[in-house]
Amino acid sequence: MALWLMVLGGTVVGQTADWTAAPVARPRSGLARLLPGERDTAIRLLRPQLGPLFQGESSATADRAILSFSAERIRLGSMAALVVQPNGGELCSPTGNCSLWIIDLARNRIILDHGAVQGFGVVKASGQGIPKIVTRMHGSAFDSEQILWRFNGSRYEAKKCVDIQFDENATNAPPATKPYPCSAEGNRQE
């Protein structure tokens, strides 16, 4: 059965029967542009996540770093949420993978926390369910990893993980996918 894929603010960008072919994107706006309450919630929830990176510095330093992050308001069924991701620098890998957090704005909690994400997509649920999330990690020009996350009632858990490999000699060929075992947190288990 085909799934409608929605990325970011609910814009339908395609239809896919294969979640590994789902397009992904980064959050499009700046956290500093959000409403003050949303911005304050993000800072309060993310500051402890970044604590080790800013040891010995004032909390204002961490707050300024968080305000430079990209953010996007999304709807996850009836849930208003905020996707937040650093823009680069020392908070991201050289290949552009950064931490990604999804915040449930009504309950003021982080419902997805995963490092090494290049982009994300939202897969519309059938009926009134909570949509699934897809994250992709960029490994190289021809390799990436993708995770399908499902909401368990309180947070998102990784349900399927795959390596995706493009053939550098066949630019129009579909990529090869290889599932691998992963934990609920999205960590590779082999």
N, C-alpha and C positions, 0 to 999 in steps of 0.2 A: 504494500500500500504506500502510495506517495505521501510524503509529508511536506507541508508548506513550510518554507524556511523564512524566518524573519530575522533581520539583523538590526541591532540598535533600537531606535525609537519606534519599532513596529513596522518599518518599511518592508514590504514583501519584496525580496530580491530574486526569488527563484523557487522552483519546485524540485525536490529531489527525493528519490526513493532510497538513496544511499547517504547516510549522515556523514560519511567520510568525504563526500564531495561538497559539503556545506561551505559556502563562502563565509569568511570571518573578517572582522574589522576591529580597529581600536576605538576606544571612546573618543568622541569628536569634539568635546567642549572642555573648557577649563573648570576645575573645581571652584576656583575663585568666583566664577560667574553664577554659581548656584544661589538659591535662596539662603539667607543666613542660617536658618534652622537646619537645613540639609548639610550645609558646609560645616557647621559646628558638630553635627552628628558624625560626619565623616572624620573630622579631625580627632574627635574624642575616641572613636573606635580604632582608627589607624595608628594613632600615636604609640600605643603599646606594641604594635606590630613592628614598628620601626625603631623602637628603643635601643636595641643593640647597635644599630648603625649610627646613632647619635649620642653614644655614651659620653658623659662629661660635658655635654653641651646643654644649653637651656632648652626647655620645652618649646620656647618661641622659635628656635632654630628648626626643630622638627615640624612645627606648625607651618612655617614658611615653606619648607620642602613639600609638605602635603598639599598646600595651596597651589603649587606648581603642577600637580598631577592633572591628567585628563580625567574627565568624568562624563557620564551619560546617564540620563534618567531613562529607565525602561519600565515596562509593565510585564509582570510575570503572572499572568492570569489576572486576578483581582489585586495582586500585591504590587505596590509602588516600590521600585528598587532603584539603586544607584550603582553603576559599575564604575570603579575607580582603578586607574593604572598609572604608574609613573611614566614620564616621557622619555627617560633615558638617563644618561650619565652613570654615576656609580650605583644607581638603583636598578640597573638593567644589565644584561649580558652584552657582549660585543655584537652578537647576532640580532639584538633588538628584542629579546625575550625579557619580560618584566613580570613582577608580581601582578596579580589581578584579584580584586576583591569585589564581591557583590554584597551590598548592604540592603537589608530589609528596612525601609524607612519607617514603616508603621511600628515595628517592634524594636527598632534601634539595635540591630544585631547584624553581624557578618554571617551570611549564609553560604558564601563560597570564598575560599581563600586558597589560591594556588600560585606558586611561583613559576617562572619560565613560561609565560604566555605571550605570544605575538599578537593574537587576536581572538575574538570570541564571536559567537552567533547564538541566536535564540531560536529553538525549534518549537514551533507552535504545537501545543498539546491538542489532542483530539478532545472534543467536548469542553468542559469547564476546568480541566486539570491545569496544573502548574506546568509551564513549558520546560523543556529540557534545555541545557546549555551545552554548547560545543566550544572547546578551547583548542587552539593549535599552537604548537611550539615549533619554531623554525630552527632546524639543525644545520642546514646548508642549502645551497641552491637547489639540491635535488632530494633532500630528506627533511621530513618533519614528523612530528607526533601529534596525534589528535585524541582528545578525550571527550566522551559523551557523559554528561552529568545529569542525574535525576534527583529531584527534590524528594526528601524522605519525610517531610512534615515539619522539620526544623532546620535543615540545611541541605545543601547539594552534596551528593556522593558520586564518585566516579563509577560508572556502570560498564563502560566499554572503553578500551584503550587500543590504539593501533599505531604502527609505524607506517608512514606513507613514503614511498620512494618513486620518484619520477625517473624515467629513462632519459639520460642526457642526450642520447642519439636519436630518440624518437619523440620529437616535440609535441606531436598531436596524440600520442598514445596515452590512454588513461594510466594513472599511477597504480603501482602495485601496493596493496595493503596487507599488513601482517598483524593480526591481533596479538597482544601480549597481556599477561596477567598484571593487574594493578590493584593497589589498595583503594579503599573508599576515599582516601585523600588524594588519589591520582598518582601515587608513587609507584614506579616500576617494581614488580616482584618477579624475579626469575629464579 
